[in-house]
Amino acid sequence: MTSAFRVALIFIAFASLSVAEEEITRAFTGAKIFPITGDPIDSGTLIVRGSTIIAVGKNGATEIPEGAVTVDVSGKVMMPGLICTHSHIGQVSGGDSSAPIQPDVRVLDSINVRDASVRKARAGGLTTVNIMSGSGHLLSGQTIYLKLRKGETVEDLMILDTGGKPRGGMKMANGTNSIKTAPFPGTRGKSAALVREQYIKAQAYQKKLAAAKEDPGKAPERDLAMEALVEVLEGKRVVHHHTHRHDDILTVLRLREEFGFRLVLHHVSEAWKVAPQIAAAKVPCSIILLDSPGGKLEARDIEWRNGAELEKLGVVTSFHTDDPINDSRWFLRSGGFAVRAGMSRHGALYALTMAGAIQLDMEERVGSLSAGKDADFIILSGDPLSVYSRVEETWIEGKRVFNLADPEDKLCAVGGEGAGSPRLTNMCCFDFPIK
């Protein structure tokens, strides 16, 4: 046998193994399953083929395909992978100090997917995240939606649309964070004025693009910032808007009414003060729940009952970590806090999963356990809203990306030496691997 022939056989064997792995059918049996879009199943079966869920139902009533690998998860709890609609993991950084509005900035150009924060998010059961830059700008750039798959580059984690383009939104903010010295606005009124000015420019650019379809000679000089804002105006890119005070929330609703962009309100510390207005505008909210006081003055009236008040009025409400504000490993606590303050159990679990999927335009793929959706799920030791429960396994598209029984994964989950960096510090250099 020639050397080249042996190499070819080895390549074929590995290729076959890879294909076989992709086609594996697994049946997870015995767990209490929270499908989210259906009633809880006390003793259920979840069947996954490759990267896709093919069935979910009661034990005994759900046929297990011949040849499926059966995984006994009796006594455990299963639910969809958690979705964080607002995160800063991966050492993300966006706009600079040159201008308050920078829609041309893409955060995908600044994400380190090998950072420990990504591994810790998997340990918390997060499977889909909206990563964005900070709120120190009125508009700090284009966000990106990622699946927290194991990968070496941001391209490995991107979620692509049908045209092969990375999915993402647009980050905006108002309130005190973006009020600075010139060229930044010095007041709330000037903040809104600068935003209006940019959207009016974008509308003019949009008209020029439309005219160029009939007459290419009328095409404007390419402007990356205006291109991005036109995507917002056309509804192709959702605005994820940081805002806290009730008056700032209402300002955002006015801007949305004026320019027609799609909107998700983020943080909304004082949502409970203007919940009827938010509901009337049919705008979803992504809220944060904190377990300690402090932070900025404009967030002093934050209430755990935000979730309950919004739920009562039918507002699509999700939770987010704002990691590192809230550690992604403790994301499930947000649901517990909300229930303590009056939100329903179902509403809290929905806010951790399906509501986020809707806000990211991902509801056709993630957010619930149902046939045809991506096999993104977590296995818990107990009730998802109990402080005593642990995320034991996290699966994304049919592949396990976190296993509490693995010592390296457990280190990310519980902390300790080496959890934050894969290398030790020796004076000024990093030259000893962690063992």
C-alpha positions in Angstrom: 0.0 0.0 0.0 1.5 3.3 -1.0 1.9 6.2 1.5 -0.5 8.4 -0.6 -3.1 5.6 -0.5 -2.9 5.2 3.3 -3.3 9.0 3.7 -6.4 8.9 1.5 -7.9 6.1 3.6 -7.2 8.0 6.8 -8.9 11.1 5.4 -11.9 9.1 4.3 -12.2 7.5 7.7 -12.1 10.8 9.5 -14.6 12.3 7.1 -16.9 9.4 7.6 -16.6 9.8 11.4 -17.4 13.5 11.1 -20.5 12.7 9.0 -21.6 10.0 11.4 -21.3 12.4 14.3 -23.5 15.0 12.5 -26.1 12.3 11.8 -26.3 10.8 15.4 -29.7 10.6 16.8 -30.0 10.9 20.6 -33.0 10.4 22.8 -32.8 12.1 26.2 -35.3 10.4 28.4 -36.8 10.8 31.9 -36.2 14.5 32.6 -38.8 17.1 33.5 -39.0 19.1 30.3 -40.0 22.8 30.0 -40.6 23.2 26.2 -41.6 26.9 27.0 -44.2 27.0 24.1 -46.0 24.0 25.6 -46.9 22.7 29.0 -44.2 21.2 31.2 -43.7 17.5 30.8 -43.0 15.7 34.1 -41.2 12.7 32.5 -40.3 13.5 29.0 -38.3 12.5 25.9 -36.3 14.9 23.7 -35.1 13.5 20.5 -32.3 15.2 18.6 -30.8 14.2 15.2 -27.6 16.0 14.4 -28.2 19.7 15.1 -32.0 19.6 15.1 -34.8 18.6 17.5 -37.0 16.1 15.8 -39.5 15.4 18.6 -40.4 16.2 22.2 -43.1 14.6 24.3 -43.9 12.2 27.1 -41.9 9.1 27.9 -43.6 6.1 26.3 -45.7 8.3 24.0 -42.8 9.5 22.0 -41.3 6.9 19.6 -37.6 6.6 19.8 -36.0 6.0 16.4 -34.2 2.7 15.8 -30.5 3.0 16.5 -30.8 6.2 18.6 -28.4 6.7 21.4 -30.5 6.8 24.6 -29.3 9.2 27.3 -31.0 8.7 30.7 -31.5 12.1 32.4 -34.1 10.9 35.0 -34.3 13.3 37.9 -33.0 16.2 35.9 -34.6 19.2 34.2 -34.3 20.2 30.6 -35.2 23.5 28.9 -34.1 25.5 25.9 -30.7 27.2 25.9 -30.8 30.6 27.6 -30.8 33.7 25.4 -29.1 36.9 26.6 -30.3 39.9 24.6 -27.6 42.3 25.9 -24.1 41.2 26.7 -20.5 42.5 26.5 -18.6 39.2 26.7 -15.6 38.6 24.5 -13.8 41.8 25.5 -16.0 43.7 23.0 -15.3 47.3 22.3 -16.9 49.6 19.7 -16.9 53.3 19.1 -14.2 55.8 20.2 -14.3 59.4 21.5 -14.3 61.1 18.0 -18.1 61.3 17.7 -21.3 60.4 19.6 -22.9 58.6 16.6 -20.9 55.8 14.9 -23.3 53.4 13.1 -20.4 52.2 10.8 -18.7 50.5 13.7 -19.1 46.7 13.7 -18.5 45.0 17.1 -17.7 41.7 15.3 -14.3 43.3 14.5 -13.5 43.5 18.2 -14.7 40.2 19.8 -12.3 37.7 21.3 -14.2 34.5 21.4 -11.4 32.7 23.2 -11.9 35.0 26.2 -12.9 33.3 29.5 -16.1 35.2 29.6 -17.4 33.2 26.7 -16.7 29.9 28.4 -18.3 31.2 31.6 -21.5 32.1 29.6 -21.7 28.5 28.4 -21.4 27.4 32.1 -24.5 29.6 32.8 -26.5 27.8 30.1 -26.4 30.7 27.6 -26.5 29.5 24.0 -27.4 32.6 22.0 -26.3 36.1 22.8 -26.6 39.6 21.4 -23.1 41.2 21.9 -22.9 45.0 21.7 -20.6 47.8 22.6 -21.2 50.1 25.5 -23.7 52.9 26.1 -21.3 55.9 26.1 -22.5 56.9 22.7 -25.9 57.9 21.4 -25.2 55.2 18.7 -22.2 53.0 19.2 -22.5 50.6 16.3 -23.8 47.3 14.9 -24.4 44.5 17.4 -23.9 40.8 16.5 -25.9 37.7 17.4 -23.7 34.7 18.3 -24.3 31.1 19.1 -21.8 30.2 21.8 -20.4 27.2 19.8 -16.9 26.1 20.5 -14.8 27.9 18.0 -11.5 29.7 17.5 -12.8 32.8 15.6 -15.9 35.0 15.7 -16.8 33.5 12.3 -17.2 30.1 14.0 -19.9 31.6 16.3 -21.8 33.9 13.9 -25.4 33.4 13.1 -26.0 34.0 9.4 -29.1 35.0 7.6 -30.4 33.3 4.5 -28.1 35.6 2.4 -25.0 34.6 4.4 -24.8 37.9 6.2 -24.1 38.0 10.0 -27.3 38.7 12.0 -27.2 41.7 14.3 -28.9 44.9 15.4 -27.9 48.5 16.2 -27.0 49.8 19.6 -28.3 53.1 20.7 -28.4 54.9 24.1 -29.6 58.0 25.9 -29.5 59.3 29.4 -26.4 60.2 31.4 -23.9 57.8 29.8 -23.8 59.6 26.5 -23.9 63.2 27.9 -20.3 64.5 27.7 -18.4 67.5 26.4 -18.4 68.3 22.7 -18.6 66.7 20.2 -20.9 64.7 22.5 -24.2 66.3 23.6 -24.2 68.1 26.9 -27.9 67.7 27.6 -30.8 65.3 27.0 -32.4 67.7 24.5 -29.3 67.9 22.4 -28.9 64.1 22.5 -32.3 63.7 20.9 -31.5 66.5 18.4 -28.3 64.8 17.2 -30.1 61.5 16.7 -32.9 63.2 14.7 -30.2 64.9 12.6 -28.6 61.6 11.7 -31.8 59.9 10.8 -32.8 62.8 8.6 -29.5 62.4 6.8 -30.1 58.7 6.5 -33.6 59.3 4.9 -32.0 61.6 2.3 -29.3 58.9 1.6 -32.1 56.3 1.3 -33.9 58.4 -1.3 -30.7 58.7 -3.3 -30.2 55.0 -3.3 -33.8 54.5 -4.5 -33.2 57.0 -7.3 -30.0 55.2 -8.3 -32.0 52.1 -9.0 -33.6 53.9 -12.0 -30.5 55.9 -12.9 -27.2 54.5 -11.7 -25.6 57.8 -12.4 -27.5 59.2 -9.4 -25.8 56.8 -7.0 -24.4 58.7 -4.0 -20.8 58.2 -2.8 -20.7 55.1 -0.6 -21.2 56.0 3.1 -20.9 53.1 5.5 -22.6 54.9 8.4 -25.6 55.9 6.3 -25.8 52.4 4.8 -26.2 51.0 8.3 -28.8 53.6 9.3 -30.8 52.8 6.1 -30.9 49.2 7.2 -32.4 50.5 10.4 -35.0 52.6 8.6 -35.9 49.6 6.4 -36.4 47.4 9.4 -33.5 45.1 8.5 -31.7 45.9 11.7 -33.4 46.2 15.1 -32.5 49.1 17.4 -31.4 47.9 20.8 -31.8 51.0 22.9 -30.2 51.5 26.4 -32.4 53.7 28.5 -33.3 54.1 32.2 -35.4 57.0 33.3 -39.1 57.2 32.4 -38.6 60.5 30.5 -35.8 59.0 28.5 -37.9 56.0 27.7 -40.6 58.2 26.3 -38.1 60.1 24.3 -37.0 56.8 22.6 -40.7 56.0 21.9 -41.1 59.5 20.2 -38.0 58.9 18.0 -39.3 55.5 17.1 -42.7 56.9 16.1 -41.0 59.7 14.1 -38.6 57.5 12.1 -40.4 54.1 12.2 -37.5 51.9 13.2 -38.0 48.6 15.0 -37.1 48.8 18.6 -36.3 46.9 21.8 -36.0 48.9 24.9 -33.1 47.8 27.2 -32.7 48.1 30.9 -35.7 50.4 31.4 -35.2 50.8 35.1 -38.3 52.9 35.4 -40.5 50.8 33.0 -43.0 50.4 35.8 -43.6 54.1 35.7 -44.6 54.2 32.0 -45.6 50.6 31.4 -48.9 51.6 29.7 -47.1 53.8 27.2 -44.7 51.0 26.4 -47.5 48.6 25.9 -49.5 51.0 23.8 -46.5 51.4 21.5 -46.2 47.6 21.2 -42.5 47.8 21.9 -40.7 44.8 23.6 -38.4 45.3 26.6 -35.2 43.6 27.6 -34.8 44.1 31.4 -32.0 43.7 33.9 -32.6 42.7 37.5 -30.0 43.5 40.1 -29.6 42.0 43.5 -27.8 45.0 45.1 -28.2 48.8 45.1 -25.7 51.3 43.7 -24.6 52.2 40.2 -25.8 55.3 38.4 -28.2 57.8 39.8 -30.6 57.5 36.9 -31.2 53.8 37.7 -32.0 54.4 41.4 -35.7 53.6 40.9 -35.2 50.2 39.3 -37.7 47.7 40.5 -37.8 43.9 40.4 -41.5 44.3 39.6 -40.7 45.6 36.1 -41.2 42.1 34.7 -44.5 41.7 36.4 -45.8 45.1 35.4 -44.8 44.6 31.8 -46.2 41.0 31.7 -49.6 42.2 33.0 -49.9 44.5 29.9 -48.7 41.9 27.4 -45.3 43.4 26.6 -42.8 40.9 25.2 -40.3 41.0 28.0 -36.9 39.3 28.1 -34.0 39.4 30.6 -30.4 40.2 30.0 -27.1 40.0 31.9 -25.3 43.1 30.6 -22.3 40.9 31.5 -20.1 41.9 33.3 -22.8 43.8 35.2 -24.4 40.5 36.0 -22.3 37.4 35.6 -23.6 35.2 32.8 -23.2 32.1 35.1 -26.0 33.4 37.3 -28.5 34.4 34.6 -31.2 32.0 35.8 -31.4 34.1 39.0 -33.1 36.9 37.0 -36.1 34.7 36.6 -36.2 33.9 40.3 -36.1 37.6 41.2 -38.9 38.4 38.8 -41.1 35.7 40.2 -40.5 36.9 43.7 -41.7 40.3 42.6 -44.9 39.0 41.0 -44.1 37.7 37.5 -45.5 34.3 36.6 -43.2 31.3 36.5 -44.1 30.7 32.9 -43.4 34.4 32.1 -40.0 34.3 33.8 -39.0 31.1 31.9 -40.3 32.6 28.7 -38.3 35.8 29.4 -35.1 33.7 29.7 -35.7 32.0 26.3 -38.5 32.6 23.8 -38.9 36.4 24.4 -35.2 36.9 23.6 -35.5 34.8 20.5 -38.4 37.0 19.3 -36.4 40.2 20.0 -33.5 38.9 18.0 -35.7 37.7 15.1 -34.5 34.1 15.9 -37.9 32.6 17.0 -37.9 30.2 14.1 -34.7 28.6 15.3 -34.3 29.0 19.1 -36.2 29.8 22.3 -38.3 26.6 22.7 -38.0 22.9 22.5 -40.0 21.9 19.5 -39.5 19.8 16.4 -37.5 21.5 13.6 -35.7 24.0 15.9 -32.0 24.0 16.6 -31.0 21.5 19.3 -30.0 24.2 21.8 -30.8 23.1 25.4 -29.5 22.8 28.9 -29.7 20.0 31.5 -30.2 21.2 35.1 -29.9 19.5 38.4 -33.2 20.8 39.6 -35.9 23.5 39.2 -34.6 26.3 36.9 -35.7 29.0 39.4 -34.1 27.5 42.4 -30.9 29.0 43.8 -29.7 25.4 44.5 -29.9 24.2 40.9 -26.9 24.0 38.7 -26.4 23.9 35.0 -24.9 20.5 34.4 -24.7 20.5 30.6 -25.1 23.0 27.8 -25.8 21.8 24.2 -25.7 23.9 21.1 -26.9 22.5 17.7 -26.7 19.0 19.1 -23.2 19.3 20.5 -22.3 19.5 24.1 -20.3 22.7 24.8 -20.3 22.6 28.6 -20.2 19.6 31.0 -20.0 20.3 34.8 -18.5 16.8 35.2 -15.4 17.9 33.1 -12.8 19.5 35.5 -11.9 22.2 33.0 -15.6 23.2 32.5 -16.2 23.0 36.2 -13.3 25.5 36.8 -15.1 28.0 34.5 -18.4 27.4 36.4 -17.1 27.7 40.0 -14.0 29.8 39.6 -10.5 29.4 41.0 -6.9 29.6 39.8 -6.8 29.6 36.1 -10.5 30.3 35.5 -9.9 33.7 34.1 -6.8 33.1 32.0 -5.3 30.0 30.5 -1.8 31.2 31.5 0.0 32.2 34.7 1.6 35.5 35.2 5.4 35.4 35.8 6.6 39.0 36.4 5.8 40.8 33.1 5.3 37.7 30.9 2.9 34.9 30.4 4.9 31.8 29.9 3.6 28.9 32.0 0.5 27.0 31.0 -2.1 26.2 33.6 -2.2 22.5 34.5 
